[in-house]
Amino acid sequence: MIFAAIGNIDGNETALKCTLSAIEEMGIHTILHTGNAVVGLQGANEIMTLLEQFNVTCVQGSMDRLAVRYSRKQETLDRKLDESTRDALRWTHENMSSQNLEVIRDWRKTKQLELEGLQIFLCHGSPSNPRELLTADTPRSKLQRQREHSRADIIVCGGADEPFSMEVDGALFVSPGGLMAASGNAQFALINTEEKPWTVTMEPVSLP
């Protein structure tokens, strides 16, 4: 099995469109997204259309959740957030269609999937806590505790900016990082379980 994972999209319609097209050209049909899809640049509705068009499996990220709840939590959020985040969140909430907001509201925080006999756990943050980001610097002992929580073969987790992958007690942890790489290209994680050991490569995507 070969599948793709996409991290924080942050409202970047152009980067997502190029990335999904590149994945399609590779003949890959299973695409997972770890959340934080719509808040950032002003491509929220277009992003929702692309995710549906390419049948991307999504979980709700922390910023997705705030976008849905913004009108009810506006006073509190406006005090807590910096100006740029607050403005992006407000724009997203005010400009997204009600239908798309409802779709995001229905996204779960975690998903368990079975793909070709393998158990895949998809989450934003960590399996036990969407606010706890896992990174390459996360102590192995903490990853072992997360492994016990999910008991999946592959754990695809999101929210962190930098990608990483690590085998822990028989489970493969994969974080695709942000959709935009430091190089200025887009990127996605390509997970291959057709041969052992399983491999994870970060695939660059050039942007126009």
Rosetta blueprint (number, residue, H / E / L):
1 M L
2 I E
3 F E
4 A E
5 A E
6 I E
7 G L
8 N L
9 I L
10 D L
11 G L
12 N L
13 E H
14 T H
15 A H
16 L H
17 K H
18 C H
19 T H
20 L H
21 S H
22 A H
23 I H
24 E H
25 E H
26 M L
27 G L
28 I L
29 H L
30 T L
31 I E
32 L E
33 H E
34 T L
35 G L
36 N L
37 A L
38 V L
39 V L
40 G L
41 L L
42 Q L
43 G L
44 A H
45 N H
46 E H
47 I H
48 M H
49 T H
50 L H
51 L H
52 E H
53 Q H
54 F L
55 N L
56 V L
57 T E
58 C E
59 V L
60 Q L
61 G L
62 S H
63 M H
64 D H
65 R H
66 L H
67 A H
68 V H
69 R H
70 Y H
71 S H
72 R H
73 K H
74 Q H
75 E H
76 T H
77 L H
78 D H
79 R H
80 K H
81 L L
82 D L
83 E H
84 S H
85 T H
86 R H
87 D H
88 A H
89 L H
90 R H
91 W H
92 T H
93 H H
94 E H
95 N H
96 M L
97 S L
98 S H
99 Q H
100 N H
101 L H
102 E H
103 V H
104 I H
105 R H
106 D H
107 W L
108 R L
109 K L
110 T E
111 K E
112 Q E
113 L E
114 E E
115 L E
116 E L
117 G L
118 L E
119 Q E
120 I E
121 F E
122 L E
123 C E
124 H E
125 G L
126 S L
127 P L
128 S L
129 N L
130 P L
131 R L
132 E L
133 L L
134 L L
135 T L
136 A L
137 D L
138 T L
139 P L
140 R H
141 S H
142 K H
143 L H
144 Q H
145 R H
146 Q H
147 R H
148 E H
149 H H
150 S H
151 R L
152 A L
153 D L
154 I E
155 I E
156 V E
157 C E
158 G E
159 G L
160 A L
161 D L
162 E L
163 P L
164 F E
165 S E
166 M E
167 E E
168 V E
169 D L
170 G L
171 A E
172 L E
173 F E
174 V E
175 S E
176 P L
177 G L
178 G L
179 L L
180 M E
181 A L
182 A L
183 S L
184 G L
185 N L
186 A E
187 Q E
188 F E
189 A E
190 L E
191 I E
192 N E
193 T L
194 E L
195 E L
196 K L
197 P L
198 W L
199 T E
200 V E
201 T E
202 M E
203 E E
204 P E
205 V E
206 S L
207 L L
208 P L
